[in-house]
Amino acid sequence: MRAEPFEVAVPQATLDDLERRLRGARWARDYANDDWRYGVNGDYLRELVEYWIDGYDWRAQERAMNALSHYRVEIEGLPIHFVHERGKGDDPIPIVLTHGWPWTFWDMKDLIGPLTDPAAHGGDPADCFDVIVPSLPGFGFSTPLEKTGVHWWKTADLWVSLMRDALGYERFAAHGGDWGALVTMQLGHKYARELIGIHVTNAFPLSSMGGDRPWSIGDAAAQLAEGSDEREGTIAWEKRFVSHMAVHTLDPQTLAWGLTDSPIGLLAWILERRRNWSDCGGEVERRFTRDHLLTTIMLYWATGSFQSSLRFYWETAWNQWRPSHDRQPCVEAPTGISLFDYDSLPGPQDWTKDYYNRVYFQRHSSGGHFAAAEEPEAVVHDIRATFRNLR
């Protein structure tokens, strides 16, 4: 298994076609929607598209990406893109950082420097890591995906091959959020002997997306008292996620036809999630610059990967996860958990003490679903704290 150097270089014809589509857009009417109650606000969307056409510089984003070391490797017939940056210090721990949806590998960019070179970022040189940041299969440059059956537990198997067979690491650490949290937890469940430890920014059972209603995000609110703060908070949390869960798990290909053809449609779909899932108070640019928002869209648009990224949901929903053992804790690898209040389901988290081999736990009042991009300093601190006694 041989990893080959890779350069981020989108063909100019792709950029020219994108500009043509943006300039020739057919806009929907929008009214009485200043508060986004009907979905993405048209005035803000137009403003962002104008910047996309006249202010945004994709080539500058490419140069920033290419300052890192990129590679591609084929694992079980699947193309996998990853960044690999070596730690600057004695005996760095190899750590694989896994993103989610609608994230990209680029959402992890602000973790890479502090983890590989802590001394240059005000940290202890002893807390250094070799950092590997793959794109999930079917996302970004890990394309084209032309196989079925690729989900988060399959991805965990792929990451073991990547780390061990392609990069030569016998043992390693892992971190992730969203899908990346599930991949990481599966590594800690199935491959505990290979894992130095794991750190996640979400906590839920590995079986949480199973059952006969996979499009549902649970019935937690039904178990809570009418009018209680916890019930209202749970309903508000569910409302953020339910629309995309239903479409992505039931008929993702239908959505893909429209949003693979329309860059503005793609922007609106992902923008709504970036605004509603982040701790931005309704002002998405409090958490993400316009350049970062549009680079996220570009990594889906330019690679044509929106369709295959949605298949991750379908494959998860309709292929049942099976545990690799029935021992307790379910996740045996030493586990650090960082929860960000805006993103967390209301209620106690005492159950995590028994479900995980929990060695570190921290709650943060600031930050949301995209923790690595919203609060990178907090995530770096907690990763370092998790692994400091595991070296």
C-alpha positions in Angstrom: 0.0 0.0 0.0 1.7 3.2 -1.2 0.6 6.7 -0.5 1.4 9.2 -3.3 1.9 12.9 -2.9 -1.2 14.9 -3.9 -1.6 18.6 -4.8 -4.9 20.5 -4.5 -5.4 21.9 -8.0 -9.0 22.4 -9.3 -9.1 22.7 -13.1 -9.8 26.3 -14.4 -12.7 24.9 -16.5 -14.4 23.9 -13.2 -14.0 27.5 -11.9 -15.2 29.0 -15.1 -18.3 26.8 -15.2 -19.0 27.7 -11.5 -18.9 31.5 -12.3 -21.2 31.0 -15.2 -23.8 29.2 -13.0 -23.5 31.8 -10.3 -24.0 34.7 -12.7 -26.9 33.0 -14.4 -28.8 32.0 -11.3 -32.6 31.8 -11.2 -33.5 33.1 -7.8 -36.4 32.1 -5.7 -38.7 34.8 -4.2 -38.2 35.4 -0.5 -40.4 37.5 1.7 -41.3 37.8 5.5 -38.1 35.9 6.2 -35.8 38.3 7.8 -35.6 36.0 10.9 -34.8 32.9 8.7 -38.1 31.3 9.9 -38.7 29.8 6.5 -35.0 28.8 5.9 -32.0 30.6 4.5 -32.6 34.4 4.1 -32.5 35.5 0.5 -30.8 38.9 1.1 -27.9 37.3 3.0 -27.6 34.5 0.4 -27.4 37.0 -2.5 -24.7 39.0 -0.6 -22.7 35.8 -0.1 -23.0 34.8 -3.7 -21.9 38.3 -4.8 -18.8 37.9 -2.7 -18.3 34.4 -4.2 -18.2 35.9 -7.7 -16.2 39.1 -7.1 -14.3 38.8 -3.8 -13.5 35.1 -3.0 -10.2 33.8 -4.2 -10.1 30.0 -4.5 -6.5 29.9 -5.7 -5.5 31.6 -2.5 -7.3 28.9 -0.6 -5.5 26.2 -2.6 -2.1 27.8 -1.8 -3.0 27.7 1.9 -4.0 24.0 1.7 -0.9 23.1 -0.3 1.4 24.5 2.4 0.5 21.2 4.1 1.7 17.7 3.0 -1.2 16.0 1.1 -1.3 12.4 -0.1 -3.7 9.9 -1.7 -3.8 6.2 -1.2 -6.1 3.4 -2.4 -7.5 1.2 0.3 -9.8 -1.7 -0.6 -10.4 0.0 -3.9 -11.3 3.3 -2.3 -9.4 6.5 -2.9 -8.4 8.2 0.4 -7.0 11.7 0.6 -5.2 12.8 3.7 -2.9 15.4 5.2 0.2 14.1 7.1 2.2 16.5 9.2 5.1 15.3 11.4 5.4 16.4 15.0 8.3 18.6 16.1 9.4 17.2 19.4 10.5 14.0 21.1 8.4 10.9 20.5 5.2 12.4 19.0 2.0 10.4 19.2 0.4 9.7 15.8 -3.2 11.0 15.8 -5.9 10.7 13.1 -8.4 13.6 13.1 -11.7 12.7 11.5 -14.3 15.3 10.3 -18.1 15.1 9.9 -20.8 16.5 7.6 -21.0 19.2 6.4 -17.4 19.5 7.4 -14.3 18.9 5.4 -10.7 18.0 6.4 -10.1 21.8 6.3 -12.2 22.3 9.4 -9.3 20.7 11.3 -6.7 23.1 10.0 -6.4 25.2 13.2 -5.6 22.0 15.2 -2.7 21.0 13.0 0.0 23.6 14.0 -0.6 23.5 17.8 -0.6 19.7 17.8 2.5 19.2 15.7 4.5 22.1 17.1 3.2 23.0 20.5 6.2 25.0 21.4 5.5 27.4 18.6 2.0 27.9 19.9 2.6 28.4 23.6 2.5 24.8 24.6 4.7 22.1 26.0 7.0 20.4 23.4 6.2 17.1 25.2 2.6 17.4 24.0 3.5 16.9 20.3 1.7 14.7 17.7 2.1 13.4 14.2 -1.2 14.6 12.7 -3.1 12.8 10.0 -6.3 14.4 8.6 -8.1 12.2 6.1 -11.1 13.2 4.0 -13.9 10.7 4.8 -14.5 8.3 1.9 -16.8 10.0 -0.7 -15.9 13.5 0.7 -13.7 16.1 -1.0 -10.6 14.6 -2.5 -11.5 11.0 -1.3 -13.4 10.6 -4.5 -14.8 9.2 -6.7 -16.8 6.8 -4.4 -18.3 4.1 -6.6 -18.9 1.4 -3.9 -21.8 0.8 -1.6 -21.6 -0.2 2.0 -19.3 2.6 3.1 -20.3 3.9 6.5 -18.6 5.0 9.8 -17.7 1.6 11.1 -16.3 0.6 7.7 -14.3 3.9 7.8 -12.8 2.8 11.1 -11.5 -0.3 9.4 -10.1 1.9 6.6 -8.3 4.1 9.1 -6.6 1.2 10.7 -5.2 0.2 7.3 -4.2 3.8 6.6 -2.4 4.2 9.9 -0.8 0.8 10.1 -0.3 -0.4 6.5 0.2 2.9 4.6 1.9 4.9 7.3 3.5 2.3 9.5 2.0 3.2 12.9 1.4 0.1 15.0 -0.5 2.1 17.6 -2.1 5.5 17.3 -4.6 8.0 18.8 -7.8 9.3 17.3 -10.0 12.4 17.5 -13.3 13.3 15.8 -16.6 15.1 15.8 -20.0 14.3 14.2 -19.3 11.3 11.8 -15.7 11.6 13.0 -16.9 11.0 16.6 -18.6 7.7 15.5 -15.5 6.6 13.5 -13.3 7.4 16.5 -15.6 5.7 19.0 -15.7 2.6 16.7 -11.9 2.6 16.7 -11.9 2.7 20.5 -14.5 -0.1 20.6 -13.2 -2.6 17.9 -9.5 -1.7 17.9 -8.8 -0.8 21.6 -5.4 -2.7 21.5 -4.3 -0.6 18.5 -5.4 2.7 20.1 -3.4 4.7 22.5 -6.6 6.5 23.3 -9.4 8.6 21.7 -10.9 12.0 22.1 -14.3 13.1 20.8 -16.5 16.2 20.8 -19.8 14.3 20.8 -20.9 11.5 23.1 -23.7 9.0 22.1 -24.0 5.2 22.0 -22.7 3.5 18.9 -26.1 2.0 18.4 -27.8 5.4 18.4 -28.5 5.5 14.6 -30.0 2.0 14.4 -33.6 0.8 14.7 -36.5 0.8 12.3 -36.8 4.6 12.2 -33.2 5.7 11.3 -34.4 9.1 9.9 -35.6 10.0 13.5 -33.1 11.5 15.9 -34.9 9.8 18.8 -37.9 10.2 21.0 -36.1 11.8 24.0 -38.6 14.6 24.3 -41.5 12.3 24.6 -40.0 10.9 27.9 -39.8 14.4 29.5 -42.5 16.3 31.4 -44.7 18.7 29.4 -43.5 22.3 29.8 -40.2 21.4 31.5 -37.0 23.3 30.5 -35.3 20.0 29.6 -38.2 19.0 27.3 -38.2 22.4 25.5 -34.4 22.3 25.2 -34.6 18.8 23.7 -37.2 19.8 21.2 -35.1 22.8 20.1 -32.1 20.5 19.7 -34.0 18.0 17.6 -35.4 20.7 15.3 -31.9 21.6 14.2 -31.2 18.2 12.8 -34.4 16.5 11.8 -34.8 17.9 8.2 -31.5 16.8 7.0 -31.7 13.5 8.8 -34.9 12.6 7.0 -33.8 13.5 3.5 -30.2 12.2 3.8 -31.3 8.8 5.1 -34.4 8.3 2.9 -33.8 9.7 -0.5 -30.3 11.3 -0.7 -30.0 10.8 -4.4 -33.0 13.0 -5.1 -31.5 15.9 -3.3 -28.1 15.3 -5.0 -29.5 15.8 -8.5 -30.5 19.4 -7.6 -27.5 20.4 -5.5 -24.9 18.9 -7.8 -26.3 21.1 -10.5 -26.9 24.3 -8.5 -24.0 25.8 -6.5 -26.4 28.3 -4.9 -28.7 25.4 -3.8 -25.6 23.6 -2.4 -24.6 26.8 -0.6 -28.0 27.3 0.9 -28.3 23.7 2.1 -24.9 23.7 3.9 -25.2 27.4 5.0 -28.3 26.6 7.0 -26.5 23.9 8.9 -23.5 26.0 9.5 -25.7 28.7 11.0 -28.1 26.6 13.0 -25.6 24.1 14.3 -22.8 26.5 15.3 -22.9 28.6 18.4 -23.2 31.8 16.4 -26.4 33.4 17.8 -27.9 33.5 14.3 -25.0 35.4 12.8 -23.0 32.7 11.0 -20.0 35.0 10.4 -19.4 35.2 14.1 -18.0 31.7 13.8 -16.9 31.3 10.2 -15.4 33.8 7.8 -16.9 34.2 4.4 -13.8 32.6 2.9 -14.1 29.6 5.2 -17.8 29.1 4.4 -17.2 29.3 0.7 -14.1 27.0 0.9 -16.3 24.4 2.5 -18.8 24.7 -0.3 -16.0 24.6 -2.9 -14.6 21.3 -1.5 -18.0 19.7 -2.1 -18.7 21.5 -5.4 -15.3 21.3 -7.1 -15.0 17.6 -6.3 -18.6 16.7 -7.1 -18.7 14.9 -3.7 -22.0 16.2 -2.3 -23.8 13.1 -3.7 -21.4 10.6 -2.2 -21.2 12.4 1.1 -25.0 11.9 1.5 -24.6 8.2 0.8 -22.8 8.0 4.2 -26.2 8.6 5.9 -28.0 6.0 3.8 -25.4 3.4 4.3 -25.4 4.0 8.0 -29.2 4.0 8.3 -29.8 0.8 6.3 -26.8 -1.3 7.3 -27.0 -2.4 11.0 -24.0 -1.7 13.1 -23.0 -4.8 15.1 -20.8 -4.7 18.2 -17.5 -6.4 18.1 -17.7 -7.5 21.7 -20.1 -7.4 24.6 -17.6 -6.3 27.3 -18.0 -3.2 29.4 -17.1 -0.5 28.9 -18.3 -0.7 25.3 -15.5 1.7 24.2 -12.4 0.2 26.0 -9.7 2.6 24.7 -9.0 5.4 27.1 -11.4 8.2 26.2 -11.5 11.9 26.5 -14.8 13.7 26.0 -15.3 17.4 25.3 -18.9 18.6 25.1 -20.0 22.0 23.9 -23.2 23.1 25.5 -25.0 24.5 22.5 -24.4 21.2 20.6 -25.2 18.8 23.4 -28.5 17.1 24.0 -29.8 18.4 27.3 -29.6 16.1 30.3 -26.9 14.5 32.5 -23.9 12.7 31.0 -23.2 10.3 33.8 -23.8 7.4 31.5 -20.5 8.2 29.7 -18.6 7.0 32.8 -19.8 3.5 32.2 -20.0 3.4 28.4 -16.5 4.6 27.8 -13.2 4.0 29.5 -13.4 7.7 30.4 -10.1 9.4 31.5 -11.0 13.0 30.7 -14.3 15.0 30.6 -14.9 18.6 30.0 -17.9 20.8 29.2 -17.6 24.1 27.4 -20.1 26.9 27.5 -18.9 28.4 24.2 -18.9 26.5 20.9 -21.2 24.3 18.9 -21.3 21.4 16.5 -18.2 22.4 14.5 -16.0 22.5 17.6 -12.6 22.1 15.9 -13.4 25.2 13.7 -15.3 27.2 16.3 -13.2 26.7 19.4 -9.9 25.2 18.2 -7.9 26.3 21.3 -10.3 24.5 23.6 -10.1 21.3 21.5 -6.3 21.4 21.4 -6.2 21.9 25.1 -8.5 18.9 25.7 -6.7 16.6 23.3 -3.4 17.4 25.0 -4.9 16.8 28.4 -6.4 13.5 27.3 -3.1 12.1 26.1 -0.7 13.6 28.5 -0.8 10.6 30.8 -1.1 8.1 28.0 2.3 8.7 26.4 
